[in-house]
Amino acid sequence: MRVLRRLGIGAAVEAAGTVIGRFGYYDQHGVPLCDIDLGDVWPAVGPFVGISRAVLHDVLRSGSGRCRLGTAVTGVTQDGRSVSVSFDDGTVAGYDLVVGADGINSDVRRLVFGGPAPAYAGQMAWRSLAPVRPRSLDGVQFWLGEDRFFGLCPVGDGVTYGFGNIACVRRHEPAGGRARRLSEHFAGFGEPVRQYLAAVPRDGDIHCSPVECLPEPRWSAGRVVLIGDAAHAMSPMMGQGGCMAIEDAFVLADELRHAADVPAAVAAFGARRRPRVEWVREQSQALTDLVRLPASVRDRGLRDRGVSAFRDRYRPLVAAP
């Protein structure tokens, strides 16, 4: 949000989503474990905004320049002075710099580095939107079970985003019957979760996939640089994957403005971003490990120091990137 405000579209994002002031952890029956006032965590940075991906994309595109959609990269070669890129429509173009911002399954990363391939993080995730605002939902809520959790987040206009994670072996989840199976997976959870699941319209409205991450970040090679999940996809437990991508882009642009040439800018970008991104990767993995602990151990830890741990986790991110 700090970056989006600098770019002049922060207000549009806030208006399109829901500004959220609280973040709470509960056991699966709804007993509070800890409650965080987000305004006390990053008061001068910007608000926490719940917003659906499609709506966010619309806002971002409204503030961007020319967008060429539906074209895939098929080849990347460079000679030290420029980068040649071929596309699946048969065209070829030359560039001073190529930025691979194409996600965890990045074609640019594969073509330039050959890998690494994403690794399974041990969780299957069910994500959906439903036209309901469960009773008592006044912020982000994490409902924690023994080997699973369910999250709820308001995202504007009476719509709620729901995400269920289960620690299990990787598997394919057929679309048919998905809503029924998801409800069965979380049948023992509290009323707000069950109310949400009852409002999910159809099987096809539930996206189910393995949670993956990159075992080793890849940043740059010559005049090709990766940002966001293409470079450093991480566990989603800290909710910072998209934020790191936006910061990456902003910092890269800043270095390009001030460096003597493109190679110097790319080098400065990597040096500036690595420590911050590594912190988030480490903390995201620590949270993943936390929710996998036996419920009695995990819940006691959240009661005793959940609020202070949350503040410690995000405090280094309060400083500008």
C-alpha positions in Angstrom: 0.0 0.0 0.0 2.9 2.3 0.6 4.1 1.8 -2.9 0.7 1.9 -4.5 0.1 5.3 -2.7 3.4 6.6 -4.2 2.1 5.4 -7.6 -1.2 7.3 -7.2 -3.5 4.3 -7.0 -3.6 3.6 -3.3 -6.9 5.4 -2.8 -8.5 3.4 -5.7 -7.4 0.1 -4.1 -8.8 1.1 -0.7 -12.1 2.1 -2.3 -12.3 -1.2 -4.2 -11.6 -3.4 -1.2 -12.1 -3.4 2.6 -9.8 -1.6 5.0 -9.0 -4.1 7.8 -8.0 -3.2 11.3 -7.7 -6.5 13.1 -6.1 -9.9 12.7 -7.1 -12.7 15.0 -6.1 -16.3 15.6 -8.7 -18.8 17.0 -8.9 -22.5 17.7 -11.2 -24.4 15.3 -14.2 -23.9 17.7 -13.8 -20.1 17.8 -12.0 -19.7 21.1 -9.7 -16.6 20.7 -6.0 -17.2 20.9 -4.7 -13.7 20.2 -6.0 -10.5 18.6 -3.8 -7.9 16.8 -4.6 -4.3 16.3 -3.0 -3.7 12.9 -3.0 0.0 13.3 -0.5 -0.4 16.1 1.8 -2.6 13.9 2.4 -0.3 10.9 0.6 3.0 11.6 2.5 5.2 9.1 2.9 2.6 6.3 -0.7 2.3 5.0 -3.8 0.2 5.7 -4.3 -3.5 5.4 -6.7 -3.9 2.5 -8.7 -7.0 1.7 -9.3 -7.1 -2.1 -10.0 -9.9 -4.6 -7.3 -10.6 -7.2 -9.6 -9.7 -10.2 -10.5 -6.3 -8.7 -6.9 -5.5 -7.8 -5.9 -6.4 -11.4 -8.5 -4.0 -12.8 -7.2 -1.2 -10.6 -3.6 -1.9 -11.4 -4.3 -1.9 -15.2 -6.3 1.4 -14.9 -3.1 3.0 -13.7 -0.6 1.4 -16.0 0.6 2.0 -19.5 0.3 -0.2 -22.5 -0.5 -3.8 -21.7 0.0 -6.6 -24.3 -1.9 -9.7 -23.1 -2.1 -13.3 -24.2 1.4 -13.5 -25.5 3.9 -16.0 -24.1 7.7 -15.8 -24.1 9.4 -18.7 -25.9 13.1 -17.7 -26.0 15.5 -15.3 -24.3 19.1 -14.7 -25.5 21.5 -12.0 -24.6 24.9 -10.7 -25.7 26.0 -8.3 -22.9 24.6 -5.3 -24.7 20.9 -6.3 -25.2 18.4 -9.1 -24.8 16.5 -10.7 -27.6 13.1 -12.2 -26.8 10.9 -14.4 -29.0 7.2 -14.8 -28.5 4.7 -17.4 -29.3 3.1 -15.2 -32.0 6.3 -15.5 -34.0 7.6 -12.0 -33.2 11.1 -11.2 -31.9 12.1 -8.0 -30.1 15.2 -6.6 -28.5 15.4 -4.9 -25.1 18.0 -3.2 -22.9 16.5 -5.1 -19.9 14.0 -8.0 -19.5 12.1 -8.3 -16.2 10.6 -11.7 -15.5 7.5 -11.0 -13.4 5.7 -14.1 -14.5 5.1 -15.9 -11.3 6.2 -19.1 -9.6 6.1 -21.1 -12.9 8.1 -18.4 -14.6 9.0 -19.1 -18.3 11.7 -16.4 -18.1 13.3 -18.2 -15.1 13.1 -21.6 -16.9 14.6 -20.2 -20.1 17.4 -18.2 -18.5 18.3 -20.3 -15.4 16.8 -23.7 -16.3 15.3 -23.8 -12.8 14.7 -24.3 -10.0 11.4 -26.0 -10.2 8.8 -25.2 -7.5 8.8 -27.5 -4.5 5.7 -28.8 -2.7 5.4 -27.1 0.7 3.3 -29.8 2.3 -0.1 -28.2 2.1 -3.1 -28.3 -0.2 -5.0 -25.0 -0.4 -8.7 -24.4 -1.2 -9.4 -20.7 -2.1 -12.7 -19.2 -2.9 -14.9 -16.1 -2.8 -18.4 -16.1 -1.4 -21.2 -13.4 -1.3 -21.5 -13.5 2.4 -20.0 -11.7 5.5 -20.1 -14.2 8.3 -21.3 -12.9 11.7 -18.5 -11.6 13.9 -16.1 -11.2 11.0 -14.6 -7.8 11.6 -11.1 -8.5 10.2 -8.9 -11.3 9.1 -9.5 -14.5 11.1 -7.4 -17.7 11.2 -9.2 -20.7 12.6 -6.6 -23.4 13.5 -7.3 -27.1 13.7 -4.9 -30.0 14.3 -3.5 -30.4 10.8 -5.5 -27.7 9.0 -6.6 -24.1 9.2 -9.3 -21.9 7.6 -8.9 -18.2 7.0 -11.6 -15.6 6.4 -10.9 -12.1 5.0 -13.5 -9.4 3.9 -12.7 -8.1 0.4 -15.4 -5.5 -0.3 -19.1 -5.3 -1.2 -20.2 -8.0 1.2 -17.8 -10.5 -0.3 -15.5 -12.7 1.8 -12.3 -14.5 0.7 -11.9 -17.9 2.3 -8.8 -20.1 2.2 -8.5 -23.6 3.7 -5.1 -25.3 4.1 -4.5 -28.9 5.0 -1.2 -30.5 5.7 -1.2 -33.7 3.6 0.5 -35.5 0.7 0.3 -33.7 -2.7 -2.8 -34.8 -4.6 -5.1 -33.9 -7.4 -8.5 -32.5 -6.3 -11.2 -33.1 -9.0 -13.5 -30.1 -9.6 -16.6 -32.3 -9.3 -17.9 -32.4 -5.7 -15.2 -30.0 -4.5 -17.6 -27.8 -2.5 -19.0 -30.8 -0.6 -15.6 -32.2 0.1 -14.3 -28.8 1.3 -17.3 -28.5 3.7 -16.5 -32.0 5.0 -12.8 -31.1 5.6 -13.9 -28.3 7.9 -17.1 -29.6 9.3 -15.8 -29.5 12.8 -14.9 -25.7 12.6 -17.0 -22.9 14.1 -20.1 -21.3 12.8 -18.5 -18.5 10.8 -16.5 -21.0 8.8 -19.5 -23.2 8.2 -21.6 -20.2 7.2 -19.0 -19.2 4.7 -18.7 -22.6 3.2 -22.5 -22.9 2.8 -22.4 -19.7 0.7 -19.7 -20.8 -1.8 -21.8 -21.0 -5.0 -20.4 -23.9 -7.0 -17.6 -26.4 -7.3 -16.0 -24.4 -10.0 -15.8 -21.4 -7.7 -13.2 -23.2 -5.6 -9.6 -23.1 -6.7 -7.6 -26.0 -5.3 -3.9 -26.4 -5.7 -0.7 -27.5 -3.9 1.1 -24.7 -2.0 4.5 -24.4 -3.6 7.7 -22.3 -3.1 11.1 -22.0 -4.7 13.8 -23.7 -2.7 16.4 -21.2 -3.9 15.8 -17.6 -5.1 17.0 -16.6 -8.5 17.6 -12.9 -9.0 19.4 -11.9 -12.2 21.7 -13.0 -15.1 23.2 -10.2 -17.2 20.4 -8.0 -18.4 17.6 -10.3 -17.2 16.2 -9.8 -13.7 13.4 -11.7 -11.9 11.0 -10.2 -9.4 8.2 -11.4 -7.2 7.3 -15.1 -7.2 9.4 -15.7 -10.4 12.5 -14.9 -8.2 11.6 -15.9 -4.7 8.2 -17.6 -4.3 7.7 -18.4 -0.6 5.2 -19.9 1.8 2.1 -17.7 1.8 1.8 -17.8 5.6 2.9 -14.2 6.1 0.7 -12.9 3.3 3.6 -11.0 1.8 4.2 -12.6 -1.6 2.3 -10.0 -3.6 3.7 -7.2 -1.4 7.3 -8.3 -2.1 6.6 -8.4 -5.8 5.2 -4.8 -5.7 8.2 -3.6 -3.7 10.6 -5.4 -6.0 9.2 -3.5 -9.0 9.3 -0.2 -7.2 12.9 -0.7 -6.0 14.1 -1.9 -9.4 12.6 1.2 -11.1 14.3 3.4 -8.4 17.7 1.8 -9.1 17.2 2.1 -12.9 16.6 5.9 -12.4 19.8 6.4 -10.4 22.4 3.9 -11.6 25.0 4.6 -14.2 23.8 1.8 -16.5 21.6 -1.3 -16.5 24.1 -3.8 -15.1 24.8 -1.5 -12.2 21.1 -1.0 -11.5 20.5 -4.8 -11.5 23.3 -5.4 -9.1 22.1 -2.6 -6.8 18.6 -4.0 -6.9 19.7 -7.5 -5.8 21.8 -6.2 -3.0 19.0 -4.0 -1.7 16.2 -6.6 -1.9 17.9 -9.8 -0.8 18.0 -9.2 3.0 14.3 -8.0 3.2 13.1 -10.9 1.0 15.1 -13.5 3.0 13.6 -12.2 6.2 10.1 -12.7 4.8 10.9 -16.2 3.5 12.3 -17.2 6.8 9.4 -15.9 8.8 6.9 -17.4 6.4 8.5 -20.8 6.9 8.5 -20.3 10.7 4.8 -19.6 10.6 4.3 -22.7 8.5 6.2 -24.7 11.1 4.2 -23.1 13.9 0.7 -24.2 12.5 2.0 -27.7 12.1 2.8 -28.1 15.8 0.4 -30.1 18.0 -2.6 -27.9 18.7 -2.0 -27.8 22.4 1.6 -26.5 22.0 0.7 -24.1 19.2 -2.3 -22.6 20.9 -0.5 -22.1 24.2 2.3 -20.2 22.3 -0.2 -18.0 20.5 -1.9 -17.1 23.8 1.3 -16.4 25.5 3.2 -14.4 22.9 1.1 -14.3 19.7 0.7 -10.5 19.6 4.4 -9.8 20.4 5.6 -12.4 17.8 3.3 -10.8 15.2 4.8 -7.4 15.9 8.4 -8.8 15.8 7.7 -10.6 12.5 6.5 -7.4 10.7 8.6 -4.8 12.4 11.5 -4.9 9.9 9.0 -4.3 7.1 7.9 -1.0 8.5 11.0 0.7 7.2 10.8 1.7 3.5 12.1 -0.9 1.1 
